[in-house]
Amino acid sequence: MGIELYDIRAPATVANFLKYVEDDYFTRAEFYRVVTYANDNVSPKIEVVQ
C-alpha cells in the first residue's frame, strides 16, 4: 500500500506532511476514509483522503 503526493500542486502541504512523517508523528496512524470520484455521493464530486 502507498500514497500519492502532489508536490507540484501543493508543495507546502506535501513538505509539511513529509516533515511529520520524518518526525514520526504518524507512527501507528491510519487513514480511515477515502473518497473517490466513483464512491462520492454528493455534488459536486470530490476526491479526498481524510
PDB file as gemmi writes it, atoms N, CA and C in Angstrom:
CRYST1    1.000    1.000    1.000  90.00  90.00  90.00 P 1                      
ATOM      1  N   MET A   1       0.848  -1.174   0.000  1.00  0.00           N  
ATOM      2  CA  MET A   1       0.000   0.000   0.000  1.00  0.00           C  
ATOM      3  C   MET A   1       0.894   1.238   0.000  1.00  0.00           C  
ATOM      4  N   GLY A   2       0.415   2.295  -0.593  1.00  0.00           N  
ATOM      5  CA  GLY A   2       1.179   3.529  -0.634  1.00  0.00           C  
ATOM      6  C   GLY A   2       0.267   4.726  -0.791  1.00  0.00           C  
ATOM      7  N   ILE A   3       0.874   5.880  -0.896  1.00  0.00           N  
ATOM      8  CA  ILE A   3       0.124   7.116  -1.098  1.00  0.00           C  
ATOM      9  C   ILE A   3       0.756   7.897  -2.242  1.00  0.00           C  
ATOM     10  N   GLU A   4      -0.024   8.777  -2.836  1.00  0.00           N  
ATOM     11  CA  GLU A   4       0.476   9.687  -3.863  1.00  0.00           C  
ATOM     12  C   GLU A   4       0.497  11.092  -3.292  1.00  0.00           C  
ATOM     13  N   LEU A   5       1.595  11.788  -3.500  1.00  0.00           N  
ATOM     14  CA  LEU A   5       1.711  13.174  -3.056  1.00  0.00           C  
ATOM     15  C   LEU A   5       1.883  14.050  -4.290  1.00  0.00           C  
ATOM     16  N   TYR A   6       1.150  15.136  -4.346  1.00  0.00           N  
ATOM     17  CA  TYR A   6       1.186  16.043  -5.489  1.00  0.00           C  
ATOM     18  C   TYR A   6       1.963  17.298  -5.117  1.00  0.00           C  
ATOM     19  N   ASP A   7       3.306  17.173  -5.117  1.00  0.00           N  
ATOM     20  CA  ASP A   7       4.128  18.293  -4.672  1.00  0.00           C  
ATOM     21  C   ASP A   7       4.110  19.480  -5.623  1.00  0.00           C  
ATOM     22  N   ILE A   8       3.778  19.270  -6.870  1.00  0.00           N  
ATOM     23  CA  ILE A   8       3.675  20.398  -7.803  1.00  0.00           C  
ATOM     24  C   ILE A   8       2.411  21.204  -7.508  1.00  0.00           C  
ATOM     25  N   ARG A   9       1.328  20.520  -7.168  1.00  0.00           N  
ATOM     26  CA  ARG A   9       0.059  21.209  -6.884  1.00  0.00           C  
ATOM     27  C   ARG A   9       0.000  21.793  -5.477  1.00  0.00           C  
ATOM     28  N   ALA A  10       0.672  21.150  -4.529  1.00  0.00           N  
ATOM     29  CA  ALA A  10       0.583  21.586  -3.127  1.00  0.00           C  
ATOM     30  C   ALA A  10       1.936  21.423  -2.436  1.00  0.00           C  
ATOM     31  N   PRO A  11       2.921  22.196  -2.849  1.00  0.00           N  
ATOM     32  CA  PRO A  11       4.274  21.998  -2.309  1.00  0.00           C  
ATOM     33  C   PRO A  11       4.384  22.208  -0.797  1.00  0.00           C  
ATOM     34  N   ALA A  12       3.726  23.190  -0.263  1.00  0.00           N  
ATOM     35  CA  ALA A  12       3.808  23.442   1.185  1.00  0.00           C  
ATOM     36  C   ALA A  12       3.151  22.311   1.970  1.00  0.00           C  
ATOM     37  N   THR A  13       2.016  21.838   1.502  1.00  0.00           N  
ATOM     38  CA  THR A  13       1.302  20.758   2.180  1.00  0.00           C  
ATOM     39  C   THR A  13       2.112  19.471   2.150  1.00  0.00           C  
ATOM     40  N   VAL A  14       2.682  19.148   0.999  1.00  0.00           N  
ATOM     41  CA  VAL A  14       3.498  17.940   0.882  1.00  0.00           C  
ATOM     42  C   VAL A  14       4.733  18.040   1.767  1.00  0.00           C  
ATOM     43  N   ALA A  15       5.395  19.180   1.760  1.00  0.00           N  
ATOM     44  CA  ALA A  15       6.581  19.366   2.602  1.00  0.00           C  
ATOM     45  C   ALA A  15       6.228  19.212   4.075  1.00  0.00           C  
ATOM     46  N   ASN A  16       5.103  19.773   4.486  1.00  0.00           N  
ATOM     47  CA  ASN A  16       4.658  19.663   5.871  1.00  0.00           C  
ATOM     48  C   ASN A  16       4.340  18.209   6.227  1.00  0.00           C  
ATOM     49  N   PHE A  17       3.641  17.515   5.339  1.00  0.00           N  
ATOM     50  CA  PHE A  17       3.309  16.113   5.576  1.00  0.00           C  
ATOM     51  C   PHE A  17       4.583  15.279   5.714  1.00  0.00           C  
ATOM     52  N   LEU A  18       5.541  15.480   4.811  1.00  0.00           N  
ATOM     53  CA  LEU A  18       6.785  14.712   4.867  1.00  0.00           C  
ATOM     54  C   LEU A  18       7.579  15.020   6.135  1.00  0.00           C  
ATOM     55  N   LYS A  19       7.526  16.249   6.599  1.00  0.00           N  
ATOM     56  CA  LYS A  19       8.176  16.606   7.862  1.00  0.00           C  
ATOM     57  C   LYS A  19       7.540  15.837   9.018  1.00  0.00           C  
ATOM     58  N   TYR A  20       6.217  15.755   9.026  1.00  0.00           N  
ATOM     59  CA  TYR A  20       5.529  14.977  10.057  1.00  0.00           C  
ATOM     60  C   TYR A  20       5.927  13.513   9.993  1.00  0.00           C  
ATOM     61  N   VAL A  21       6.040  12.961   8.780  1.00  0.00           N  
ATOM     62  CA  VAL A  21       6.459  11.566   8.616  1.00  0.00           C  
ATOM     63  C   VAL A  21       7.861  11.382   9.190  1.00  0.00           C  
ATOM     64  N   GLU A  22       8.784  12.265   8.815  1.00  0.00           N  
ATOM     65  CA  GLU A  22      10.164  12.174   9.296  1.00  0.00           C  
ATOM     66  C   GLU A  22      10.250  12.294  10.816  1.00  0.00           C  
ATOM     67  N   ASP A  23       9.368  13.078  11.413  1.00  0.00           N  
ATOM     68  CA  ASP A  23       9.370  13.273  12.861  1.00  0.00           C  
ATOM     69  C   ASP A  23       8.532  12.231  13.604  1.00  0.00           C  
ATOM     70  N   ASP A  24       8.080  11.191  12.903  1.00  0.00           N  
ATOM     71  CA  ASP A  24       7.331  10.059  13.480  1.00  0.00           C  
ATOM     72  C   ASP A  24       5.974  10.430  14.075  1.00  0.00           C  
ATOM     73  N   TYR A  25       5.357  11.484  13.592  1.00  0.00           N  
ATOM     74  CA  TYR A  25       4.022  11.833  14.076  1.00  0.00           C  
ATOM     75  C   TYR A  25       2.957  10.832  13.644  1.00  0.00           C  
ATOM     76  N   PHE A  26       3.229  10.069  12.599  1.00  0.00           N  
ATOM     77  CA  PHE A  26       2.237   9.132  12.078  1.00  0.00           C  
ATOM     78  C   PHE A  26       2.523   7.693  12.445  1.00  0.00           C  
ATOM     79  N   THR A  27       3.425   7.467  13.390  1.00  0.00           N  
ATOM     80  CA  THR A  27       3.691   6.109  13.836  1.00  0.00           C  
ATOM     81  C   THR A  27       2.402   5.504  14.380  1.00  0.00           C  
ATOM     82  N   ARG A  28       2.040   4.370  13.864  1.00  0.00           N  
ATOM     83  CA  ARG A  28       0.802   3.643  14.220  1.00  0.00           C  
ATOM     84  C   ARG A  28      -0.473   4.381  13.812  1.00  0.00           C  
ATOM     85  N   ALA A  29      -0.356   5.368  12.959  1.00  0.00           N  
ATOM     86  CA  ALA A  29      -1.543   6.100  12.495  1.00  0.00           C  
ATOM     87  C   ALA A  29      -2.157   5.364  11.304  1.00  0.00           C  
ATOM     88  N   GLU A  30      -3.436   5.608  11.087  1.00  0.00           N  
ATOM     89  CA  GLU A  30      -4.145   5.027   9.954  1.00  0.00           C  
ATOM     90  C   GLU A  30      -4.995   6.100   9.290  1.00  0.00           C  
ATOM     91  N   PHE A  31      -5.072   6.048   7.972  1.00  0.00           N  
ATOM     92  CA  PHE A  31      -6.032   6.866   7.253  1.00  0.00           C  
ATOM     93  C   PHE A  31      -7.338   6.087   7.247  1.00  0.00           C  
ATOM     94  N   TYR A  32      -8.405   6.723   7.640  1.00  0.00           N  
ATOM     95  CA  TYR A  32      -9.637   5.989   7.859  1.00  0.00           C  
ATOM     96  C   TYR A  32     -10.725   6.247   6.835  1.00  0.00           C  
ATOM     97  N   ARG A  33     -10.559   7.199   5.954  1.00  0.00           N  
ATOM     98  CA  ARG A  33     -11.622   7.472   4.992  1.00  0.00           C  
ATOM     99  C   ARG A  33     -11.019   7.933   3.677  1.00  0.00           C  
ATOM    100  N   VAL A  34     -11.451   7.302   2.626  1.00  0.00           N  
ATOM    101  CA  VAL A  34     -11.020   7.691   1.296  1.00  0.00           C  
ATOM    102  C   VAL A  34     -12.265   7.943   0.460  1.00  0.00           C  
ATOM    103  N   VAL A  35     -12.371   9.121  -0.120  1.00  0.00           N  
ATOM    104  CA  VAL A  35     -13.485   9.445  -1.008  1.00  0.00           C  
ATOM    105  C   VAL A  35     -12.919   9.581  -2.413  1.00  0.00           C  
ATOM    106  N   THR A  36     -13.441   8.788  -3.314  1.00  0.00           N  
ATOM    107  CA  THR A  36     -13.020   8.890  -4.702  1.00  0.00           C  
ATOM    108  C   THR A  36     -14.205   9.325  -5.550  1.00  0.00           C  
ATOM    109  N   TYR A  37     -13.916   9.725  -6.730  1.00  0.00           N  
ATOM    110  CA  TYR A  37     -14.976  10.158  -7.639  1.00  0.00           C  
ATOM    111  C   TYR A  37     -16.029   9.060  -7.790  1.00  0.00           C  
ATOM    112  N   ALA A  38     -15.592   7.808  -7.828  1.00  0.00           N  
ATOM    113  CA  ALA A  38     -16.510   6.688  -8.041  1.00  0.00           C  
ATOM    114  C   ALA A  38     -17.439   6.439  -6.857  1.00  0.00           C  
ATOM    115  N   ASN A  39     -16.985   6.684  -5.621  1.00  0.00           N  
ATOM    116  CA  ASN A  39     -17.838   6.381  -4.465  1.00  0.00           C  
ATOM    117  C   ASN A  39     -18.380   7.624  -3.761  1.00  0.00           C  
ATOM    118  N   ASP A  40     -18.234   8.776  -4.376  1.00  0.00           N  
ATOM    119  CA  ASP A  40     -18.734  10.028  -3.805  1.00  0.00           C  
ATOM    120  C   ASP A  40     -20.234  10.142  -4.057  1.00  0.00           C  
ATOM    121  N   ASN A  41     -20.988  10.480  -3.015  1.00  0.00           N  
ATOM    122  CA  ASN A  41     -22.440  10.577  -3.126  1.00  0.00           C  
ATOM    123  C   ASN A  41     -22.966  12.000  -3.150  1.00  0.00           C  
ATOM    124  N   VAL A  42     -22.093  12.988  -3.253  1.00  0.00           N  
ATOM    125  CA  VAL A  42     -22.537  14.378  -3.234  1.00  0.00           C  
ATOM    126  C   VAL A  42     -22.165  15.074  -4.536  1.00  0.00           C  
ATOM    127  N   SER A  43     -22.744  16.225  -4.727  1.00  0.00           N  
ATOM    128  CA  SER A  43     -22.420  17.024  -5.907  1.00  0.00           C  
ATOM    129  C   SER A  43     -21.955  18.387  -5.418  1.00  0.00           C  
ATOM    130  N   PRO A  44     -20.897  18.966  -5.875  1.00  0.00           N  
ATOM    131  CA  PRO A  44     -20.002  18.443  -6.909  1.00  0.00           C  
ATOM    132  C   PRO A  44     -19.144  17.309  -6.372  1.00  0.00           C  
ATOM    133  N   LYS A  45     -18.697  16.460  -7.276  1.00  0.00           N  
ATOM    134  CA  LYS A  45     -17.875  15.315  -6.900  1.00  0.00           C  
ATOM    135  C   LYS A  45     -16.533  15.775  -6.343  1.00  0.00           C  
ATOM    136  N   ILE A  46     -16.015  15.014  -5.375  1.00  0.00           N  
ATOM    137  CA  ILE A  46     -14.724  15.329  -4.758  1.00  0.00           C  
ATOM    138  C   ILE A  46     -13.869  14.071  -4.714  1.00  0.00           C  
ATOM    139  N   GLU A  47     -12.579  14.244  -4.514  1.00  0.00           N  
ATOM    140  CA  GLU A  47     -11.670  13.141  -4.265  1.00  0.00           C  
ATOM    141  C   GLU A  47     -10.727  13.576  -3.158  1.00  0.00           C  
ATOM    142  N   VAL A  48     -10.863  12.986  -1.969  1.00  0.00           N  
ATOM    143  CA  VAL A  48     -10.035  13.372  -0.833  1.00  0.00           C  
ATOM    144  C   VAL A  48      -9.712  12.163   0.027  1.00  0.00           C  
ATOM    145  N   VAL A  49      -8.671  12.280   0.806  1.00  0.00           N  
ATOM    146  CA  VAL A  49      -8.375  11.352   1.889  1.00  0.00           C  
ATOM    147  C   VAL A  49      -8.505  12.168   3.161  1.00  0.00           C  
ATOM    148  N   GLN A  50      -9.286  11.674   4.102  1.00  0.00           N  
ATOM    149  CA  GLN A  50      -9.477  12.388   5.361  1.00  0.00           C  
ATOM    150  C   GLN A  50      -9.032  11.520   6.513  1.00  0.00           C  
TER     151      GLN A  50                                                      
END                                                                             
